[in-house]
């Protein structure tokens, strides 16, 4: 079965998510940004979601984590919780 490791940042607005994406793509550290800005409890771990199996998270995450390119910063991804930046670290 496929597994993936990913991390994310959850914020309340699309504009904030887009600003963070620009900062990270310009070289800001993802984990530092997650600790500072993310509304999710995973912020304490730099946004780390750990090892994920298909179907374990909400549909929007599954589509990104198991469909997008590894290493690419994905987002904003809108969910019922807010707006996410998602980085797929590896998939095996």
PyMOL Python script that loads the backbone (N, CA, C, O; Angstrom):
from pymol import cmd

cmd.read_pdbstr("""\
ATOM      1  N   UNK A   1       0.835  -1.178   0.000  1.00  0.00           N
ATOM      2  CA  UNK A   1       0.000   0.000   0.000  1.00  0.00           C
ATOM      3  C   UNK A   1       0.884   1.247   0.000  1.00  0.00           C
ATOM      4  O   UNK A   1       1.923   1.271   0.660  1.00  0.00           O
ATOM      5  N   UNK A   2       0.488   2.257  -0.718  1.00  0.00           N
ATOM      6  CA  UNK A   2       1.211   3.518  -0.780  1.00  0.00           C
ATOM      7  C   UNK A   2       1.099   4.268   0.535  1.00  0.00           C
ATOM      8  O   UNK A   2       0.039   4.305   1.161  1.00  0.00           O
ATOM      9  N   UNK A   3       2.207   4.864   0.942  1.00  0.00           N
ATOM     10  CA  UNK A   3       2.250   5.745   2.110  1.00  0.00           C
ATOM     11  C   UNK A   3       2.957   7.015   1.683  1.00  0.00           C
ATOM     12  O   UNK A   3       3.775   7.016   0.763  1.00  0.00           O
ATOM     13  N   UNK A   4       2.626   8.089   2.368  1.00  0.00           N
ATOM     14  CA  UNK A   4       3.290   9.355   2.084  1.00  0.00           C
ATOM     15  C   UNK A   4       3.627  10.050   3.392  1.00  0.00           C
ATOM     16  O   UNK A   4       2.972   9.835   4.412  1.00  0.00           O
ATOM     17  N   UNK A   5       4.648  10.878   3.350  1.00  0.00           N
ATOM     18  CA  UNK A   5       4.990  11.764   4.452  1.00  0.00           C
ATOM     19  C   UNK A   5       4.790  13.180   3.930  1.00  0.00           C
ATOM     20  O   UNK A   5       5.259  13.528   2.846  1.00  0.00           O
ATOM     21  N   UNK A   6       4.092  13.985   4.712  1.00  0.00           N
ATOM     22  CA  UNK A   6       3.793  15.346   4.282  1.00  0.00           C
ATOM     23  C   UNK A   6       3.714  16.264   5.491  1.00  0.00           C
ATOM     24  O   UNK A   6       3.652  15.818   6.637  1.00  0.00           O
ATOM     25  N   UNK A   7       3.719  17.554   5.201  1.00  0.00           N
ATOM     26  CA  UNK A   7       3.509  18.546   6.241  1.00  0.00           C
ATOM     27  C   UNK A   7       2.625  19.640   5.665  1.00  0.00           C
ATOM     28  O   UNK A   7       2.519  19.792   4.448  1.00  0.00           O
ATOM     29  N   UNK A   8       1.988  20.404   6.560  1.00  0.00           N
ATOM     30  CA  UNK A   8       1.076  21.434   6.077  1.00  0.00           C
ATOM     31  C   UNK A   8       1.033  22.619   7.030  1.00  0.00           C
ATOM     32  O   UNK A   8       1.457  22.548   8.183  1.00  0.00           O
ATOM     33  N   UNK A   9       0.503  23.706   6.494  1.00  0.00           N
ATOM     34  CA  UNK A   9       0.243  24.914   7.271  1.00  0.00           C
ATOM     35  C   UNK A   9      -1.216  25.265   7.040  1.00  0.00           C
ATOM     36  O   UNK A   9      -1.661  25.354   5.896  1.00  0.00           O
ATOM     37  N   UNK A  10      -1.956  25.461   8.109  1.00  0.00           N
ATOM     38  CA  UNK A  10      -3.369  25.832   8.042  1.00  0.00           C
ATOM     39  C   UNK A  10      -3.526  27.276   8.498  1.00  0.00           C
ATOM     40  O   UNK A  10      -3.088  27.648   9.587  1.00  0.00           O
ATOM     41  N   UNK A  11      -4.160  28.087   7.648  1.00  0.00           N
ATOM     42  CA  UNK A  11      -4.439  29.480   7.996  1.00  0.00           C
ATOM     43  C   UNK A  11      -5.896  29.792   7.669  1.00  0.00           C
ATOM     44  O   UNK A  11      -6.582  29.001   7.022  1.00  0.00           O
ATOM     45  N   UNK A  12      -6.357  30.951   8.122  1.00  0.00           N
ATOM     46  CA  UNK A  12      -7.766  31.299   7.983  1.00  0.00           C
ATOM     47  C   UNK A  12      -8.178  31.962   6.690  1.00  0.00           C
ATOM     48  O   UNK A  12      -9.371  32.032   6.394  1.00  0.00           O
ATOM     49  N   UNK A  13      -7.216  32.458   5.899  1.00  0.00           N
ATOM     50  CA  UNK A  13      -7.601  33.153   4.670  1.00  0.00           C
ATOM     51  C   UNK A  13      -6.732  32.733   3.489  1.00  0.00           C
ATOM     52  O   UNK A  13      -5.582  32.324   3.649  1.00  0.00           O
ATOM     53  N   UNK A  14      -7.311  32.845   2.317  1.00  0.00           N
ATOM     54  CA  UNK A  14      -6.585  32.540   1.084  1.00  0.00           C
ATOM     55  C   UNK A  14      -5.400  33.499   0.931  1.00  0.00           C
ATOM     56  O   UNK A  14      -4.312  33.085   0.530  1.00  0.00           O
ATOM     57  N   UNK A  15      -5.609  34.774   1.250  1.00  0.00           N
ATOM     58  CA  UNK A  15      -4.544  35.770   1.097  1.00  0.00           C
ATOM     59  C   UNK A  15      -3.345  35.427   1.978  1.00  0.00           C
ATOM     60  O   UNK A  15      -2.205  35.516   1.524  1.00  0.00           O
ATOM     61  N   UNK A  16      -3.584  35.037   3.228  1.00  0.00           N
ATOM     62  CA  UNK A  16      -2.482  34.672   4.117  1.00  0.00           C
ATOM     63  C   UNK A  16      -1.756  33.435   3.591  1.00  0.00           C
ATOM     64  O   UNK A  16      -0.529  33.355   3.649  1.00  0.00           O
ATOM     65  N   UNK A  17      -2.511  32.487   3.086  1.00  0.00           N
ATOM     66  CA  UNK A  17      -1.926  31.262   2.535  1.00  0.00           C
ATOM     67  C   UNK A  17      -1.044  31.592   1.335  1.00  0.00           C
ATOM     68  O   UNK A  17       0.055  31.052   1.206  1.00  0.00           O
ATOM     69  N   UNK A  18      -1.514  32.468   0.463  1.00  0.00           N
ATOM     70  CA  UNK A  18      -0.747  32.849  -0.713  1.00  0.00           C
ATOM     71  C   UNK A  18       0.527  33.602  -0.319  1.00  0.00           C
ATOM     72  O   UNK A  18       1.577  33.407  -0.931  1.00  0.00           O
ATOM     73  N   UNK A  19       0.436  34.462   0.702  1.00  0.00           N
ATOM     74  CA  UNK A  19       1.616  35.190   1.178  1.00  0.00           C
ATOM     75  C   UNK A  19       2.673  34.223   1.724  1.00  0.00           C
ATOM     76  O   UNK A  19       3.861  34.363   1.434  1.00  0.00           O
ATOM     77  N   UNK A  20       2.229  33.247   2.515  1.00  0.00           N
ATOM     78  CA  UNK A  20       3.160  32.265   3.061  1.00  0.00           C
ATOM     79  C   UNK A  20       3.802  31.442   1.952  1.00  0.00           C
ATOM     80  O   UNK A  20       4.989  31.123   2.020  1.00  0.00           O
ATOM     81  N   UNK A  21       3.029  31.100   0.938  1.00  0.00           N
ATOM     82  CA  UNK A  21       3.573  30.324  -0.179  1.00  0.00           C
ATOM     83  C   UNK A  21       4.696  31.096  -0.868  1.00  0.00           C
ATOM     84  O   UNK A  21       5.738  30.526  -1.191  1.00  0.00           O
ATOM     85  N   UNK A  22       4.482  32.382  -1.090  1.00  0.00           N
ATOM     86  CA  UNK A  22       5.509  33.218  -1.709  1.00  0.00           C
ATOM     87  C   UNK A  22       6.762  33.247  -0.840  1.00  0.00           C
ATOM     88  O   UNK A  22       7.876  33.133  -1.352  1.00  0.00           O
ATOM     89  N   UNK A  23       6.586  33.399   0.464  1.00  0.00           N
ATOM     90  CA  UNK A  23       7.721  33.447   1.389  1.00  0.00           C
ATOM     91  C   UNK A  23       8.511  32.140   1.368  1.00  0.00           C
ATOM     92  O   UNK A  23       9.741  32.154   1.310  1.00  0.00           O
ATOM     93  N   UNK A  24       7.803  31.014   1.417  1.00  0.00           N
ATOM     94  CA  UNK A  24       8.461  29.708   1.440  1.00  0.00           C
ATOM     95  C   UNK A  24       9.169  29.444   0.110  1.00  0.00           C
ATOM     96  O   UNK A  24      10.294  28.944   0.091  1.00  0.00           O
ATOM     97  N   UNK A  25       8.515  29.777  -0.992  1.00  0.00           N
ATOM     98  CA  UNK A  25       9.145  29.584  -2.300  1.00  0.00           C
ATOM     99  C   UNK A  25      10.370  30.476  -2.472  1.00  0.00           C
ATOM    100  O   UNK A  25      11.257  30.179  -3.273  1.00  0.00           O
ATOM    101  N   UNK A  26      10.413  31.587  -1.703  1.00  0.00           N
ATOM    102  CA  UNK A  26      11.568  32.492  -1.759  1.00  0.00           C
ATOM    103  C   UNK A  26      12.666  32.072  -0.789  1.00  0.00           C
ATOM    104  O   UNK A  26      13.712  32.716  -0.719  1.00  0.00           O
ATOM    105  N   UNK A  27      12.430  30.985  -0.032  1.00  0.00           N
ATOM    106  CA  UNK A  27      13.480  30.467   0.830  1.00  0.00           C
ATOM    107  C   UNK A  27      13.171  30.409   2.310  1.00  0.00           C
ATOM    108  O   UNK A  27      13.987  29.902   3.080  1.00  0.00           O
ATOM    109  N   UNK A  28      12.011  30.916   2.741  1.00  0.00           N
ATOM    110  CA  UNK A  28      11.650  30.822   4.157  1.00  0.00           C
ATOM    111  C   UNK A  28      11.498  29.355   4.549  1.00  0.00           C
ATOM    112  O   UNK A  28      11.066  28.536   3.738  1.00  0.00           O
ATOM    113  N   UNK A  29      11.846  29.028   5.771  1.00  0.00           N
ATOM    114  CA  UNK A  29      11.778  27.654   6.259  1.00  0.00           C
ATOM    115  C   UNK A  29      10.319  27.254   6.522  1.00  0.00           C
ATOM    116  O   UNK A  29       9.609  27.925   7.270  1.00  0.00           O
ATOM    117  N   UNK A  30       9.887  26.163   5.904  1.00  0.00           N
ATOM    118  CA  UNK A  30       8.508  25.691   6.028  1.00  0.00           C
ATOM    119  C   UNK A  30       8.144  25.449   7.491  1.00  0.00           C
ATOM    120  O   UNK A  30       7.103  25.915   7.954  1.00  0.00           O
ATOM    121  N   UNK A  31       8.981  24.735   8.212  1.00  0.00           N
ATOM    122  CA  UNK A  31       8.685  24.373   9.600  1.00  0.00           C
ATOM    123  C   UNK A  31       8.567  25.605  10.493  1.00  0.00           C
ATOM    124  O   UNK A  31       7.705  25.657  11.370  1.00  0.00           O
ATOM    125  N   UNK A  32       9.418  26.579  10.277  1.00  0.00           N
ATOM    126  CA  UNK A  32       9.365  27.817  11.062  1.00  0.00           C
ATOM    127  C   UNK A  32       8.057  28.558  10.768  1.00  0.00           C
ATOM    128  O   UNK A  32       7.401  29.051  11.686  1.00  0.00           O
ATOM    129  N   UNK A  33       7.686  28.632   9.506  1.00  0.00           N
ATOM    130  CA  UNK A  33       6.420  29.276   9.127  1.00  0.00           C
ATOM    131  C   UNK A  33       5.229  28.537   9.727  1.00  0.00           C
ATOM    132  O   UNK A  33       4.273  29.164  10.183  1.00  0.00           O
ATOM    133  N   UNK A  34       5.284  27.219   9.728  1.00  0.00           N
ATOM    134  CA  UNK A  34       4.198  26.431  10.317  1.00  0.00           C
ATOM    135  C   UNK A  34       4.074  26.720  11.807  1.00  0.00           C
ATOM    136  O   UNK A  34       2.970  26.933  12.308  1.00  0.00           O
ATOM    137  N   UNK A  35       5.186  26.729  12.512  1.00  0.00           N
ATOM    138  CA  UNK A  35       5.147  26.995  13.957  1.00  0.00           C
ATOM    139  C   UNK A  35       4.588  28.373  14.263  1.00  0.00           C
ATOM    140  O   UNK A  35       3.880  28.563  15.253  1.00  0.00           O
ATOM    141  N   UNK A  36       4.907  29.318  13.417  1.00  0.00           N
ATOM    142  CA  UNK A  36       4.514  30.705  13.663  1.00  0.00           C
ATOM    143  C   UNK A  36       3.076  31.004  13.224  1.00  0.00           C
ATOM    144  O   UNK A  36       2.387  31.786  13.878  1.00  0.00           O
ATOM    145  N   UNK A  37       2.615  30.392  12.125  1.00  0.00           N
ATOM    146  CA  UNK A  37       1.350  30.803  11.515  1.00  0.00           C
ATOM    147  C   UNK A  37       0.229  29.767  11.531  1.00  0.00           C
ATOM    148  O   UNK A  37      -0.941  30.144  11.477  1.00  0.00           O
ATOM    149  N   UNK A  38       0.547  28.482  11.602  1.00  0.00           N
ATOM    150  CA  UNK A  38      -0.483  27.461  11.432  1.00  0.00           C
ATOM    151  C   UNK A  38      -1.445  27.410  12.605  1.00  0.00           C
ATOM    152  O   UNK A  38      -1.045  27.535  13.763  1.00  0.00           O
ATOM    153  N   UNK A  39      -2.718  27.224  12.286  1.00  0.00           N
ATOM    154  CA  UNK A  39      -3.782  27.105  13.285  1.00  0.00           C
ATOM    155  C   UNK A  39      -3.990  25.658  13.728  1.00  0.00           C
ATOM    156  O   UNK A  39      -4.783  25.392  14.631  1.00  0.00           O
ATOM    157  N   UNK A  40      -3.284  24.731  13.101  1.00  0.00           N
ATOM    158  CA  UNK A  40      -3.433  23.304  13.392  1.00  0.00           C
ATOM    159  C   UNK A  40      -2.493  22.899  14.530  1.00  0.00           C
ATOM    160  O   UNK A  40      -1.397  23.447  14.647  1.00  0.00           O
ATOM    161  N   UNK A  41      -2.907  21.950  15.365  1.00  0.00           N
ATOM    162  CA  UNK A  41      -2.005  21.457  16.415  1.00  0.00           C
ATOM    163  C   UNK A  41      -0.676  20.914  15.889  1.00  0.00           C
ATOM    164  O   UNK A  41       0.301  20.850  16.635  1.00  0.00           O
ATOM    165  N   UNK A  42      -0.628  20.522  14.613  1.00  0.00           N
ATOM    166  CA  UNK A  42       0.634  20.039  14.044  1.00  0.00           C
ATOM    167  C   UNK A  42       1.671  21.149  13.929  1.00  0.00           C
ATOM    168  O   UNK A  42       2.833  20.876  13.626  1.00  0.00           O
ATOM    169  N   UNK A  43       1.276  22.382  14.162  1.00  0.00           N
ATOM    170  CA  UNK A  43       2.213  23.512  14.109  1.00  0.00           C
ATOM    171  C   UNK A  43       3.391  23.283  15.041  1.00  0.00           C
ATOM    172  O   UNK A  43       4.517  23.667  14.725  1.00  0.00           O
ATOM    173  N   UNK A  44       3.144  22.664  16.180  1.00  0.00           N
ATOM    174  CA  UNK A  44       4.203  22.402  17.157  1.00  0.00           C
ATOM    175  C   UNK A  44       5.292  21.507  16.579  1.00  0.00           C
ATOM    176  O   UNK A  44       6.438  21.539  17.030  1.00  0.00           O
ATOM    177  N   UNK A  45       4.924  20.702  15.569  1.00  0.00           N
ATOM    178  CA  UNK A  45       5.880  19.796  14.925  1.00  0.00           C
ATOM    179  C   UNK A  45       6.282  20.310  13.543  1.00  0.00           C
ATOM    180  O   UNK A  45       6.679  19.533  12.675  1.00  0.00           O
ATOM    181  N   UNK A  46       6.176  21.618  13.349  1.00  0.00           N
ATOM    182  CA  UNK A  46       6.529  22.189  12.052  1.00  0.00           C
ATOM    183  C   UNK A  46       5.578  21.804  10.945  1.00  0.00           C
ATOM    184  O   UNK A  46       5.939  21.848   9.770  1.00  0.00           O
ATOM    185  N   UNK A  47       4.356  21.424  11.309  1.00  0.00           N
ATOM    186  CA  UNK A  47       3.341  21.036  10.332  1.00  0.00           C
ATOM    187  C   UNK A  47       3.394  19.576   9.922  1.00  0.00           C
ATOM    188  O   UNK A  47       2.624  19.157   9.058  1.00  0.00           O
ATOM    189  N   UNK A  48       4.276  18.794  10.515  1.00  0.00           N
ATOM    190  CA  UNK A  48       4.479  17.394  10.137  1.00  0.00           C
ATOM    191  C   UNK A  48       3.223  16.562  10.385  1.00  0.00           C
ATOM    192  O   UNK A  48       2.697  16.521  11.497  1.00  0.00           O
ATOM    193  N   UNK A  49       2.755  15.903   9.331  1.00  0.00           N
ATOM    194  CA  UNK A  49       1.591  15.024   9.420  1.00  0.00           C
ATOM    195  C   UNK A  49       1.980  13.565   9.631  1.00  0.00           C
ATOM    196  O   UNK A  49       1.118  12.716   9.855  1.00  0.00           O
ATOM    197  N   UNK A  50       3.277  13.274   9.561  1.00  0.00           N
ATOM    198  CA  UNK A  50       3.739  11.903   9.737  1.00  0.00           C
ATOM    199  C   UNK A  50       3.470  11.058   8.510  1.00  0.00           C
ATOM    200  O   UNK A  50       3.279  11.583   7.413  1.00  0.00           O
ATOM    201  N   UNK A  51       3.456   9.733   8.699  1.00  0.00           N
ATOM    202  CA  UNK A  51       3.196   8.780   7.615  1.00  0.00           C
ATOM    203  C   UNK A  51       1.692   8.644   7.429  1.00  0.00           C
ATOM    204  O   UNK A  51       0.957   8.400   8.386  1.00  0.00           O
ATOM    205  N   UNK A  52       1.246   8.804   6.202  1.00  0.00           N
ATOM    206  CA  UNK A  52      -0.181   8.839   5.884  1.00  0.00           C
ATOM    207  C   UNK A  52      -0.511   7.744   4.882  1.00  0.00           C
ATOM    208  O   UNK A  52       0.235   7.507   3.932  1.00  0.00           O
ATOM    209  N   UNK A  53      -1.630   7.085   5.106  1.00  0.00           N
ATOM    210  CA  UNK A  53      -2.150   6.095   4.162  1.00  0.00           C
ATOM    211  C   UNK A  53      -3.313   6.722   3.399  1.00  0.00           C
ATOM    212  O   UNK A  53      -3.971   7.625   3.918  1.00  0.00           O
ATOM    213  N   UNK A  54      -3.576   6.263   2.183  1.00  0.00           N
ATOM    214  CA  UNK A  54      -4.742   6.767   1.447  1.00  0.00           C
ATOM    215  C   UNK A  54      -6.023   6.578   2.269  1.00  0.00           C
ATOM    216  O   UNK A  54      -6.233   5.537   2.891  1.00  0.00           O
ATOM    217  N   UNK A  55      -6.867   7.607   2.255  1.00  0.00           N
ATOM    218  CA  UNK A  55      -8.133   7.542   2.965  1.00  0.00           C
ATOM    219  C   UNK A  55      -8.054   7.916   4.430  1.00  0.00           C
ATOM    220  O   UNK A  55      -9.083   7.985   5.101  1.00  0.00           O
ATOM    221  N   UNK A  56      -6.873   8.156   4.934  1.00  0.00           N
ATOM    222  CA  UNK A  56      -6.690   8.474   6.345  1.00  0.00           C
ATOM    223  C   UNK A  56      -7.111   9.915   6.663  1.00  0.00           C
ATOM    224  O   UNK A  56      -7.598  10.196   7.758  1.00  0.00           O
ATOM    225  N   UNK A  57      -6.918  10.824   5.698  1.00  0.00           N
ATOM    226  CA  UNK A  57      -7.249  12.231   5.890  1.00  0.00           C
ATOM    227  C   UNK A  57      -8.408  12.626   4.973  1.00  0.00           C
ATOM    228  O   UNK A  57      -8.888  11.812   4.185  1.00  0.00           O
ATOM    229  N   UNK A  58      -8.846  13.865   5.080  1.00  0.00           N
ATOM    230  CA  UNK A  58      -9.966  14.328   4.260  1.00  0.00           C
ATOM    231  C   UNK A  58      -9.618  14.282   2.775  1.00  0.00           C
ATOM    232  O   UNK A  58      -8.445  14.285   2.401  1.00  0.00           O
ATOM    233  N   UNK A  59     -10.645  14.239   1.941  1.00  0.00           N
ATOM    234  CA  UNK A  59     -10.508  14.059   0.495  1.00  0.00           C
ATOM    235  C   UNK A  59      -9.533  15.042  -0.139  1.00  0.00           C
ATOM    236  O   UNK A  59      -8.710  14.645  -0.963  1.00  0.00           O
ATOM    237  N   UNK A  60      -9.609  16.318   0.231  1.00  0.00           N
ATOM    238  CA  UNK A  60      -8.738  17.318  -0.367  1.00  0.00           C
ATOM    239  C   UNK A  60      -7.264  17.003  -0.111  1.00  0.00           C
ATOM    240  O   UNK A  60      -6.417  17.231  -0.975  1.00  0.00           O
ATOM    241  N   UNK A  61      -6.963  16.481   1.070  1.00  0.00           N
ATOM    242  CA  UNK A  61      -5.585  16.102   1.394  1.00  0.00           C
ATOM    243  C   UNK A  61      -5.182  14.873   0.590  1.00  0.00           C
ATOM    244  O   UNK A  61      -4.092  14.835   0.019  1.00  0.00           O
ATOM    245  N   UNK A  62      -6.039  13.882   0.544  1.00  0.00           N
ATOM    246  CA  UNK A  62      -5.733  12.676  -0.234  1.00  0.00           C
ATOM    247  C   UNK A  62      -5.392  13.020  -1.681  1.00  0.00           C
ATOM    248  O   UNK A  62      -4.409  12.519  -2.228  1.00  0.00           O
ATOM    249  N   UNK A  63      -6.201  13.870  -2.294  1.00  0.00           N
ATOM    250  CA  UNK A  63      -5.972  14.234  -3.687  1.00  0.00           C
ATOM    251  C   UNK A  63      -4.603  14.883  -3.871  1.00  0.00           C
ATOM    252  O   UNK A  63      -3.907  14.605  -4.847  1.00  0.00           O
ATOM    253  N   UNK A  64      -4.223  15.738  -2.944  1.00  0.00           N
ATOM    254  CA  UNK A  64      -2.919  16.405  -3.031  1.00  0.00           C
ATOM    255  C   UNK A  64      -1.777  15.452  -2.706  1.00  0.00           C
ATOM    256  O   UNK A  64      -0.826  15.318  -3.477  1.00  0.00           O
ATOM    257  N   UNK A  65      -1.881  14.805  -1.575  1.00  0.00           N
ATOM    258  CA  UNK A  65      -0.769  13.997  -1.070  1.00  0.00           C
ATOM    259  C   UNK A  65      -0.476  12.799  -1.969  1.00  0.00           C
ATOM    260  O   UNK A  65       0.680  12.401  -2.118  1.00  0.00           O
ATOM    261  N   UNK A  66      -1.511  12.228  -2.565  1.00  0.00           N
ATOM    262  CA  UNK A  66      -1.291  11.047  -3.391  1.00  0.00           C
ATOM    263  C   UNK A  66      -1.392  11.328  -4.887  1.00  0.00           C
ATOM    264  O   UNK A  66      -1.281  10.410  -5.700  1.00  0.00           O
ATOM    265  N   UNK A  67      -1.602  12.603  -5.258  1.00  0.00           N
ATOM    266  CA  UNK A  67      -1.705  12.927  -6.670  1.00  0.00           C
ATOM    267  C   UNK A  67      -0.712  13.963  -7.160  1.00  0.00           C
ATOM    268  O   UNK A  67      -0.425  14.018  -8.356  1.00  0.00           O
ATOM    269  N   UNK A  68      -0.182  14.785  -6.269  1.00  0.00           N
ATOM    270  CA  UNK A  68       0.724  15.861  -6.679  1.00  0.00           C
ATOM    271  C   UNK A  68       2.178  15.400  -6.643  1.00  0.00           C
ATOM    272  O   UNK A  68       2.506  14.339  -6.114  1.00  0.00           O
ATOM    273  N   UNK A  69       3.020  16.221  -7.216  1.00  0.00           N
ATOM    274  CA  UNK A  69       4.446  15.929  -7.305  1.00  0.00           C
ATOM    275  C   UNK A  69       5.124  16.020  -5.937  1.00  0.00           C
ATOM    276  O   UNK A  69       4.889  16.963  -5.181  1.00  0.00           O
ATOM    277  N   UNK A  70       5.953  15.047  -5.634  1.00  0.00           N
ATOM    278  CA  UNK A  70       6.713  15.037  -4.383  1.00  0.00           C
ATOM    279  C   UNK A  70       7.677  16.223  -4.383  1.00  0.00           C
ATOM    280  O   UNK A  70       8.332  16.508  -5.386  1.00  0.00           O
ATOM    281  N   UNK A  71       7.753  16.908  -3.243  1.00  0.00           N
ATOM    282  CA  UNK A  71       8.653  18.038  -3.082  1.00  0.00           C
ATOM    283  C   UNK A  71       8.078  19.372  -3.501  1.00  0.00           C
ATOM    284  O   UNK A  71       8.680  20.413  -3.235  1.00  0.00           O
ATOM    285  N   UNK A  72       6.932  19.365  -4.147  1.00  0.00           N
ATOM    286  CA  UNK A  72       6.312  20.591  -4.612  1.00  0.00           C
ATOM    287  C   UNK A  72       5.404  21.169  -3.527  1.00  0.00           C
ATOM    288  O   UNK A  72       4.744  20.418  -2.809  1.00  0.00           O
ATOM    289  N   UNK A  73       5.367  22.480  -3.402  1.00  0.00           N
ATOM    290  CA  UNK A  73       4.499  23.158  -2.454  1.00  0.00           C
ATOM    291  C   UNK A  73       3.137  23.345  -3.104  1.00  0.00           C
ATOM    292  O   UNK A  73       3.022  24.008  -4.135  1.00  0.00           O
ATOM    293  N   UNK A  74       2.109  22.764  -2.507  1.00  0.00           N
ATOM    294  CA  UNK A  74       0.759  22.774  -3.063  1.00  0.00           C
ATOM    295  C   UNK A  74      -0.103  23.735  -2.253  1.00  0.00           C
ATOM    296  O   UNK A  74      -0.049  23.731  -1.023  1.00  0.00           O
ATOM    297  N   UNK A  75      -0.882  24.541  -2.922  1.00  0.00           N
ATOM    298  CA  UNK A  75      -1.815  25.392  -2.202  1.00  0.00           C
ATOM    299  C   UNK A  75      -1.959  26.753  -2.846  1.00  0.00           C
ATOM    300  O   UNK A  75      -1.214  27.127  -3.752  1.00  0.00           O
ATOM    301  N   UNK A  76      -2.927  27.470  -2.352  1.00  0.00           N
ATOM    302  CA  UNK A  76      -3.831  27.152  -1.256  1.00  0.00           C
ATOM    303  C   UNK A  76      -4.798  26.021  -1.610  1.00  0.00           C
ATOM    304  O   UNK A  76      -5.317  25.940  -2.723  1.00  0.00           O
ATOM    305  N   UNK A  77      -5.016  25.162  -0.628  1.00  0.00           N
ATOM    306  CA  UNK A  77      -5.993  24.090  -0.719  1.00  0.00           C
ATOM    307  C   UNK A  77      -7.078  24.416   0.301  1.00  0.00           C
ATOM    308  O   UNK A  77      -6.818  24.460   1.504  1.00  0.00           O
ATOM    309  N   UNK A  78      -8.295  24.643  -0.187  1.00  0.00           N
ATOM    310  CA  UNK A  78      -9.388  25.011   0.707  1.00  0.00           C
ATOM    311  C   UNK A  78     -10.078  23.767   1.245  1.00  0.00           C
ATOM    312  O   UNK A  78     -10.402  22.844   0.497  1.00  0.00           O
ATOM    313  N   UNK A  79     -10.298  23.760   2.560  1.00  0.00           N
ATOM    314  CA  UNK A  79     -11.077  22.709   3.215  1.00  0.00           C
ATOM    315  C   UNK A  79     -12.055  23.388   4.174  1.00  0.00           C
ATOM    316  O   UNK A  79     -12.072  24.614   4.281  1.00  0.00           O
ATOM    317  N   UNK A  80     -12.851  22.607   4.854  1.00  0.00           N
ATOM    318  CA  UNK A  80     -13.776  23.150   5.841  1.00  0.00           C
ATOM    319  C   UNK A  80     -13.039  23.808   7.004  1.00  0.00           C
ATOM    320  O   UNK A  80     -13.628  24.591   7.750  1.00  0.00           O
ATOM    321  N   UNK A  81     -11.762  23.496   7.158  1.00  0.00           N
ATOM    322  CA  UNK A  81     -10.973  24.024   8.272  1.00  0.00           C
ATOM    323  C   UNK A  81     -10.303  25.353   7.951  1.00  0.00           C
ATOM    324  O   UNK A  81      -9.949  26.101   8.862  1.00  0.00           O
ATOM    325  N   UNK A  82     -10.125  25.658   6.671  1.00  0.00           N
ATOM    326  CA  UNK A  82      -9.446  26.872   6.244  1.00  0.00           C
ATOM    327  C   UNK A  82      -8.642  26.609   4.990  1.00  0.00           C
ATOM    328  O   UNK A  82      -9.046  25.826   4.130  1.00  0.00           O
ATOM    329  N   UNK A  83      -7.500  27.269   4.891  1.00  0.00           N
ATOM    330  CA  UNK A  83      -6.639  27.164   3.708  1.00  0.00           C
ATOM    331  C   UNK A  83      -5.300  26.560   4.103  1.00  0.00           C
ATOM    332  O   UNK A  83      -4.705  26.932   5.114  1.00  0.00           O
ATOM    333  N   UNK A  84      -4.842  25.624   3.286  1.00  0.00           N
ATOM    334  CA  UNK A  84      -3.639  24.861   3.597  1.00  0.00           C
ATOM    335  C   UNK A  84      -2.572  25.042   2.528  1.00  0.00           C
ATOM    336  O   UNK A  84      -2.870  25.187   1.342  1.00  0.00           O
ATOM    337  N   UNK A  85      -1.324  25.029   2.979  1.00  0.00           N
ATOM    338  CA  UNK A  85      -0.178  24.776   2.121  1.00  0.00           C
ATOM    339  C   UNK A  85       0.272  23.372   2.469  1.00  0.00           C
ATOM    340  O   UNK A  85       0.413  23.039   3.645  1.00  0.00           O
ATOM    341  N   UNK A  86       0.496  22.557   1.476  1.00  0.00           N
ATOM    342  CA  UNK A  86       0.875  21.164   1.701  1.00  0.00           C
ATOM    343  C   UNK A  86       2.171  20.882   0.955  1.00  0.00           C
ATOM    344  O   UNK A  86       2.321  21.237  -0.214  1.00  0.00           O
ATOM    345  N   UNK A  87       3.097  20.242   1.645  1.00  0.00           N
ATOM    346  CA  UNK A  87       4.342  19.796   1.025  1.00  0.00           C
ATOM    347  C   UNK A  87       4.459  18.292   1.192  1.00  0.00           C
ATOM    348  O   UNK A  87       4.443  17.782   2.313  1.00  0.00           O
ATOM    349  N   UNK A  88       4.575  17.588   0.085  1.00  0.00           N
ATOM    350  CA  UNK A  88       4.754  16.140   0.118  1.00  0.00           C
ATOM    351  C   UNK A  88       6.248  15.877   0.200  1.00  0.00           C
ATOM    352  O   UNK A  88       7.000  16.232  -0.708  1.00  0.00           O
ATOM    353  N   UNK A  89       6.667  15.263   1.278  1.00  0.00           N
ATOM    354  CA  UNK A  89       8.092  15.024   1.506  1.00  0.00           C
ATOM    355  C   UNK A  89       8.551  13.775   0.779  1.00  0.00           C
ATOM    356  O   UNK A  89       9.592  13.780   0.122  1.00  0.00           O
ATOM    357  N   UNK A  90       7.770  12.694   0.896  1.00  0.00           N
ATOM    358  CA  UNK A  90       8.104  11.463   0.157  1.00  0.00           C
ATOM    359  C   UNK A  90       6.872  10.592   0.057  1.00  0.00           C
ATOM    360  O   UNK A  90       5.907  10.754   0.804  1.00  0.00           O
ATOM    361  N   UNK A  91       6.926   9.663  -0.885  1.00  0.00           N
ATOM    362  CA  UNK A  91       5.845   8.703  -1.098  1.00  0.00           C
ATOM    363  C   UNK A  91       6.494   7.374  -1.404  1.00  0.00           C
ATOM    364  O   UNK A  91       7.440   7.307  -2.189  1.00  0.00           O
ATOM    365  N   UNK A  92       5.994   6.314  -0.790  1.00  0.00           N
ATOM    366  CA  UNK A  92       6.560   4.996  -1.056  1.00  0.00           C
ATOM    367  C   UNK A  92       5.487   3.935  -1.107  1.00  0.00           C
ATOM    368  O   UNK A  92       5.789   2.761  -1.322  1.00  0.00           O
TER     369      UNK A  92
END
""", "prot")
cmd.dss("prot")
cmd.show_as("cartoon", "prot")
cmd.util.cbc("prot")
cmd.orient("prot")
